[in-house]
Amino acid sequence: MTLCPVALAVGCSKCAIVSACPLKGVIGDYKAPEDAAKAQDAAKPGGDKPA
């Protein structure tokens, strides 16, 4: 659930203080780049199976 007004308006990635925000993963919509890649791989059919 996104509670931050900036995250609601434009998203955490466009916020001016995203690098200093201690709660970006708790009250905002921030996802670390490696977490986003894992989520995309898991969404693909057979994405979590080794080659």
C-alpha positions in Angstrom: 0.0 0.0 0.0 1.5 3.3 -1.1 1.1 6.0 1.5 3.7 8.6 0.4 2.0 11.5 -1.5 5.0 11.8 -3.9 4.9 8.1 -4.6 1.2 8.4 -5.3 1.7 11.3 -7.6 4.8 10.4 -9.6 6.4 7.3 -8.1 9.4 6.8 -5.9 11.8 6.7 -8.9 11.0 10.3 -9.8 11.2 11.7 -6.3 14.0 14.1 -5.5 15.0 12.4 -2.3 14.6 8.7 -3.3 18.3 8.0 -2.5 17.9 9.4 1.1 14.4 8.1 1.9 14.5 5.5 4.6 11.0 4.2 4.0 10.8 4.1 0.2 10.2 0.3 0.3 7.7 0.5 3.2 5.4 3.5 2.4 6.3 4.0 -1.3 6.4 2.0 -4.5 10.2 1.6 -4.8 11.5 -1.7 -6.0 15.2 -2.4 -6.2 16.5 -3.1 -9.7 17.4 -6.7 -8.9 14.0 -7.3 -7.3 12.3 -6.0 -10.4 14.3 -8.3 -12.7 13.5 -11.3 -10.5 9.8 -10.4 -10.6 9.9 -10.2 -14.4 11.6 -13.6 -14.7 9.1 -15.2 -12.3 6.2 -13.9 -14.4 7.6 -15.6 -17.5 6.5 -19.2 -18.1 9.4 -21.3 -17.0 11.4 -18.3 -15.9 12.4 -19.7 -12.6 13.8 -23.0 -14.1 17.5 -23.3 -14.7 18.6 -23.7 -18.3 
